[in-house]
Structures are given as C-alpha cells and as structure tokens.
Amino acid sequence: MVSDLLLESASLMLIGMISVFTFLLLLVLLMTVMSGLLKRYAPVKVADKTTKTDVAGNGVSPAVVAAISAAVHQYRQQHK
C-alpha cells in the first residue's frame, strides 16, 4: 500500500519535473530565436551625441537643482 503510493508520487514528480524542464527549454530556445530575428531585421539605431538636450554634467538640469535648493532652504528655515 505505502510502496504503491510512493511509486505513484515518484512518477508524478518525474512527470512534473520533465514537463517544467521542457517548458523552460522551449522558452529559452524561443527567446533566443526571437532575439536573433530582432537583431537581423530590426537593428538598434545609434543616437547622435549632438541630439542630447542641454543638461548639467551630472545629468540634472539647473532649474531642478535651483528648485531643490530653494525647497531645502525653506525647510531649514521653518524647522529651526
């Protein structure tokens, strides 16, 4: 009785593990094929460096820096 249940549970576990492995293998293969197709038929376009907007060296615009500085100054004045 117990050995029959153990045998059935082992077979169910094996079937489940094989089905999950097969699904993951198909998923990886399909993603690889799709990636290859995208690289071939829709290549990535490199942007020109001259098309970037004018921002500060650290990537934050001066207006944002001024607004944050004003907010910090106002907060410090109110919470002395």
C-alpha positions as CSV (number, residue, x, y, z in Angstrom):
1,M,0.0,0.0,0.0
2,V,2.6,2.5,1.1
3,S,5.0,1.4,-1.7
4,D,2.3,1.9,-4.3
5,L,1.7,5.4,-3.1
6,L,5.4,6.2,-3.1
7,L,5.8,4.8,-6.6
8,E,2.9,6.9,-7.8
9,S,4.2,10.1,-6.1
10,A,7.6,9.5,-7.6
11,S,6.2,9.1,-11.1
12,L,4.1,12.2,-10.7
13,M,7.1,14.1,-9.5
14,L,9.1,12.9,-12.5
15,I,6.4,13.8,-15.0
16,G,6.1,17.3,-13.4
17,M,9.8,17.9,-13.4
18,I,10.1,16.8,-17.1
19,S,7.3,19.0,-18.2
20,V,8.7,22.0,-16.4
21,F,12.2,21.4,-17.8
22,T,10.7,21.0,-21.3
23,F,8.7,24.2,-21.0
24,L,11.7,26.2,-19.8
25,L,13.9,24.8,-22.5
26,L,11.3,25.8,-25.1
27,L,11.1,29.2,-23.6
28,V,14.8,29.7,-23.8
29,L,15.0,28.5,-27.4
30,L,12.1,30.7,-28.5
31,M,13.6,33.8,-26.8
32,T,17.0,33.1,-28.5
33,V,15.3,32.7,-31.9
34,M,13.3,35.9,-31.4
35,S,16.4,37.8,-30.3
36,G,18.2,36.7,-33.4
37,L,15.3,37.7,-35.6
38,L,15.1,41.1,-34.0
39,K,18.8,41.7,-34.3
40,R,18.7,40.8,-38.0
41,Y,15.5,42.6,-39.1
42,A,15.3,45.5,-36.6
43,P,18.8,46.6,-35.7
44,V,19.3,49.1,-33.0
45,K,19.8,52.7,-34.2
46,V,22.6,54.6,-32.5
47,A,21.6,58.1,-31.5
48,D,23.8,61.0,-32.3
49,K,25.6,62.7,-29.5
50,T,24.6,66.1,-30.8
51,T,20.9,65.4,-30.3
52,K,21.0,65.3,-26.5
53,T,19.4,68.1,-24.5
54,D,21.4,70.7,-22.7
55,V,21.8,69.5,-19.1
56,A,24.5,69.9,-16.5
57,G,27.4,67.5,-16.3
58,N,25.7,65.2,-13.7
59,G,22.5,64.9,-15.8
60,V,20.3,67.2,-13.7
61,S,19.1,70.4,-15.2
62,P,20.0,73.7,-13.5
63,A,16.3,74.5,-12.9
64,V,15.8,71.3,-11.0
65,V,18.9,72.0,-8.9
66,A,17.6,75.5,-8.1
67,A,14.1,74.2,-7.1
68,I,15.6,71.6,-4.8
69,S,18.0,74.1,-3.2
70,A,15.1,76.5,-2.6
71,A,13.0,73.8,-1.1
72,V,15.8,72.7,1.3
73,H,16.5,76.2,2.3
74,Q,12.8,76.9,3.0
75,Y,12.5,73.6,5.0
76,R,15.6,74.5,7.1
77,Q,14.2,78.0,7.8
78,Q,10.9,76.5,9.0
79,H,12.4,73.8,11.2
80,K,15.0,75.6,13.3
